[in-house]
Amino acid sequence: MKKFWNKQDPKGRSFAKPLGRIAAKIAGGGGAAGATTGLAVAFGTASTGTAISSLSGAAAMNATLAWLGGGAIVVGGFGMIGGAAVLAAVGVGGAYGAQKLYDYVVK
């Protein structure tokens, strides 16, 4: 297996660094999005006043996305669409940050 990691392409570049960057992006993006969702569930409330942590299934997901979006559209927030956009941005930001950290550590 070690032989594979030390292989190089015709230009002399190793395969290990690009694969490490991909792994860092996946872990960073998934971790950031998961942590954000966890915080919303732990501290958020649905537009009905119910704690999101007491909900389950589709109701919990809808309430979480609406909370991340600043509340339901009816009360002036961006609703689930806004929450999905926030969650996507957090995931992309986490992936980018993890890539930069990986590049800094593995020079």
N, C-alpha and C positions, 0 to 999 in steps of 0.2 A: 504494500500500500504506500509506503514511503517513496517508492520509486515513482509512483504517479504524481505525487505532490512536487517532486523535484523536476518533473518534465518541463521542457520549455518549448515554446512555439518557434517557428523559423526565425523570428526576430530576436530570440534569446530571452523572452519574457516568461516568467514562471506562471503557472496556473493557480498557485496557492493564494496570491494576493487578491485577484478578482473574485475567487470563491469566498474568501474571507469577508470581502466587502459586501457581497450579496447576503451572506449569513448575518452580518451586522445590521444591514438594512431591514431584513425580515424581523429580527429580534427587536430592534429599536422601534420600528413602526408598530408592530403588534403589541409590544409592551406599553408604549405610550397610549395607544387607543384603549387597551384593556384597563390601564390605570385610570384613565379619564372616565370610562364607563363605570368602574368601581366607585369612584368618588361621587358620581351622579347618583348611583343607587344608594350609597350610604347616607348622603346628606340631602338629596333632593326630595321634593314633594310634587305630586301630580297637580294638574290644574284644579282638580276636585278637592285638594287639601290632604289627600291620602299620601302617606310616606311611600316612596317608590320601593323601598325595601320590603314592604308588605305585599306588593303586587307580584304576579307571576305571569309567565308566558308573554303573549302579545301585548297585554296591557302594560307590563313592565317595560318592554322594549319601546313601545310608543311613548310612554311617559318619560323614559330616559332620554329619548331623542328630542322630545319637546322641551324638556328641562335644559338640555344642552343648547337648544336653539333659542333660549331666552323666554320660554313659555309658549303656551298655545297661541295660535294666530288670533283667536277671538279676544284674548286679553292683551294683544299688542306685541307678542313675540314673533319669532320667525317659524315657530312650530317644528315639526319633525324634519322638514326640509332643511331648515337652518341647523338643526342638531346633526343631521347627516353630514352637512358641509363642515361643521366644526370638527366632528369626529374624523372626517377625511383629512382635514388640514392638520390635526394633531398627529395622525398617523404618518403623513408625509413629513412633517417637521421632525418627528422622532426618528424616522428612517434617515433623513438628511443629517441630523445631529449624530446618530450612531455611525454613519459613514465617515463623517469628519473626525470623530473620536478615534475610529479605527485607523484612519490615515495618519493621525497624529502619533498614535502609539506604535504603529508598524511603518516606520519610515524606510 
